[in-house]
Amino acid sequence: MTMQMLRTMLAAGALALLTVLSGCASRPVPADYAQEQPALDLRSYFNGPLTAHGVFIDRSGRVVKRFTVKMVGTWQGDTGVLEEDFVFSDGSIDRRVWTLKDMGNGRWSGTAADVVGQASGEAAGNALNWRYTLKLPVDGRVYEVQFDDWMFLVDERVMLNRAVMSKFGIRLGEVLLSFRRP
């Protein structure tokens, strides 16, 4: 191997590494949306009844399940309870009850019976990034799956949600949701 070939290979390797690192560095953060309006106030948006419609998309891009969610949120001070009742396209049902806590400065925490530990969130402008590990039952087994949710308030009635699901850093699929207040 000539010295020129070695230099070319090293330059190509360095360029590939920089490309990978810059891809990692460009991940959005809630502060990117700090100036976006309308501003998302979780206590206001998740107060009272809501309905959501969603789909689960597997990693190949195929919609494998559709669902609706009827929700009711109530608040006492900085703590809220969000009751979610799911009806899936295969006829199955599920229920999740979140307890949400405003930690101040746009930071949120949450718990639910099927969430491992505590969910954490950060809100700015019209956006919320919500991360948690969910116990997900599949074919008689329960898997712990990581969720990385991004919610964006479109207007006072509609919010869109994209949640990427992964296990061991491998993307399993995503959930797309549209929330609507009456």
CORCORFEN-V597313 format. One record per pair of residues at least 12 apart in sequence whose ideal C-beta (glycine too) atoms are under 10 Angstrom apart, sorted by the first residue. I is the first residue (numbers start at 1). J is the second residue. Records with the same first field share a line. If there is no record, write none. Layout:
I = J ; J
//
This chain:
27 = 129 ; 148
28 = 127 ; 129 ; 150
29 = 122 ; 124 ; 127 ; 129
30 = 106 ; 107 ; 121 ; 122 ; 123 ; 124 ; 125 ; 126 ; 127 ; 128 ; 129 ; 150
31 = 106 ; 122 ; 124 ; 125 ; 127
32 = 124 ; 125 ; 127 ; 129
33 = 123 ; 124 ; 125 ; 126 ; 127 ; 128 ; 129 ; 150 ; 152 ; 153
34 = 106 ; 123 ; 124 ; 125 ; 126 ; 127
35 = 124 ; 125 ; 126
36 = 124 ; 125 ; 126 ; 127 ; 152 ; 153
37 = 125 ; 126 ; 153 ; 155
38 = 125 ; 126 ; 153 ; 154 ; 155 ; 156
39 = 123 ; 124 ; 125 ; 126 ; 127 ; 153
40 = 106 ; 123 ; 124 ; 125 ; 126 ; 127 ; 128 ; 151 ; 152 ; 153 ; 159
41 = 102 ; 123 ; 153
42 = 73 ; 75 ; 80 ; 82 ; 100 ; 102 ; 106 ; 108 ; 121 ; 123 ; 128 ; 130 ; 151 ; 153 ; 159
43 = 73 ; 75 ; 77 ; 78 ; 79 ; 80 ; 100 ; 102
44 = 73 ; 75 ; 156 ; 181
45 = 73 ; 128 ; 151 ; 153 ; 156 ; 157 ; 159 ; 179 ; 181
46 = 71 ; 72 ; 73 ; 74 ; 75 ; 80 ; 81 ; 82 ; 98 ; 100 ; 159 ; 179 ; 181
47 = 72 ; 73 ; 74 ; 75 ; 80 ; 82 ; 181
48 = 71 ; 72 ; 73 ; 74 ; 75 ; 181 ; 182
49 = 70 ; 71 ; 72 ; 73 ; 83 ; 181 ; 182
50 = 69 ; 70 ; 71 ; 72 ; 73 ; 82 ; 84 ; 157 ; 159 ; 179 ; 180 ; 181 ; 182
51 = 68 ; 69 ; 70 ; 71 ; 178 ; 179 ; 180 ; 181 ; 182
52 = 67 ; 68 ; 69 ; 70 ; 71 ; 84 ; 86 ; 159 ; 161 ; 177 ; 178 ; 179 ; 180
53 = 66 ; 67 ; 68 ; 69 ; 176 ; 177 ; 178 ; 179 ; 180
54 = 66 ; 67 ; 68 ; 69 ; 86 ; 88 ; 161 ; 163 ; 175 ; 176 ; 177 ; 178 ; 179
55 = 67 ; 89 ; 173 ; 174 ; 175 ; 176 ; 177 ; 178
56 = 88 ; 89 ; 163 ; 165 ; 172 ; 173 ; 174 ; 175 ; 176
57 = 162 ; 165 ; 173 ; 174 ; 175 ; 176
58 = 165 ; 171 ; 172 ; 173 ; 174
59 = 165 ; 166 ; 170 ; 171 ; 172 ; 173 ; 174
60 = 173
61 = 173 ; 174
62 = 173
63 = 89 ; 173 ; 176
64 = 89 ; 90 ; 173
65 = 88 ; 89 ; 90 ; 92 ; 173 ; 175
66 = 87 ; 88 ; 89 ; 90
67 = 86 ; 87 ; 88 ; 89 ; 90 ; 92 ; 93 ; 94 ; 175 ; 177
68 = 85 ; 86 ; 87 ; 88 ; 89
69 = 84 ; 85 ; 86 ; 87 ; 88 ; 94 ; 95 ; 96 ; 177 ; 179
70 = 83 ; 84 ; 85 ; 86 ; 87
71 = 83 ; 84 ; 85 ; 86 ; 96 ; 98 ; 179 ; 181
72 = 84 ; 85
73 = 98 ; 100
75 = 100 ; 102
77 = 101 ; 102
78 = 100 ; 101 ; 102 ; 103 ; 104 ; 108
79 = 99 ; 100 ; 101 ; 102
80 = 98 ; 99 ; 100 ; 101 ; 102 ; 108 ; 110
81 = 97 ; 98 ; 99 ; 100
82 = 96 ; 97 ; 98 ; 99 ; 100 ; 110 ; 112
83 = 95 ; 96 ; 97 ; 98
84 = 96 ; 97 ; 98 ; 112
85 = 97
92 = 137
94 = 114 ; 137
95 = 112 ; 113 ; 114
96 = 112 ; 113 ; 114 ; 115 ; 134
97 = 111 ; 112 ; 113 ; 114
98 = 110 ; 111 ; 112 ; 113 ; 115 ; 119 ; 132
99 = 111 ; 112 ; 115 ; 118 ; 119
100 = 112 ; 119 ; 121 ; 130
101 = 118 ; 119 ; 121
102 = 121 ; 123
103 = 120 ; 121 ; 122
105 = 122 ; 123 ; 124
106 = 121 ; 122 ; 123 ; 124 ; 125 ; 127 ; 128
107 = 120 ; 121 ; 122 ; 123
108 = 120 ; 121 ; 122 ; 123 ; 128 ; 129 ; 130
109 = 121 ; 132
110 = 130 ; 132
111 = 132
112 = 132 ; 134 ; 135
113 = 135
114 = 132 ; 133 ; 134 ; 135 ; 136 ; 137 ; 142 ; 144
115 = 132 ; 133 ; 134 ; 135 ; 144 ; 147
116 = 132 ; 133 ; 134 ; 135 ; 144 ; 145 ; 146
117 = 132 ; 133
118 = 132 ; 133
119 = 131 ; 132 ; 133 ; 134 ; 147 ; 149
120 = 132
121 = 149 ; 151
123 = 151 ; 153
125 = 152 ; 153
126 = 151 ; 152 ; 153 ; 154 ; 155 ; 159
127 = 150 ; 151 ; 152 ; 153 ; 159
128 = 149 ; 150 ; 151 ; 152 ; 153 ; 159 ; 161
129 = 148 ; 149 ; 150 ; 151
130 = 147 ; 148 ; 149 ; 150 ; 151 ; 161 ; 163
131 = 146 ; 147 ; 148 ; 149 ; 163
132 = 145 ; 146 ; 147 ; 148 ; 149 ; 163
133 = 145 ; 146 ; 147 ; 167
134 = 146 ; 147 ; 163 ; 165
136 = 165 ; 167 ; 172
143 = 165 ; 167 ; 172
144 = 167
145 = 165 ; 166 ; 167 ; 172 ; 173
146 = 164 ; 165 ; 166 ; 167 ; 168 ; 169 ; 172
147 = 163 ; 164 ; 165 ; 166 ; 174 ; 175
148 = 162 ; 163 ; 164 ; 165 ; 166 ; 171 ; 174
149 = 161 ; 162 ; 163 ; 164 ; 165 ; 174 ; 175 ; 177
150 = 162 ; 163 ; 164
151 = 163 ; 177 ; 179
153 = 179
154 = 178 ; 179 ; 180
155 = 181
156 = 181
157 = 179 ; 180 ; 181 ; 182
158 = 178 ; 179 ; 180 ; 181
159 = 177 ; 178 ; 179 ; 180 ; 181
160 = 176 ; 177 ; 178 ; 179
161 = 175 ; 176 ; 177 ; 178 ; 179
162 = 174 ; 175 ; 176 ; 177
163 = 175 ; 176 ; 177
//
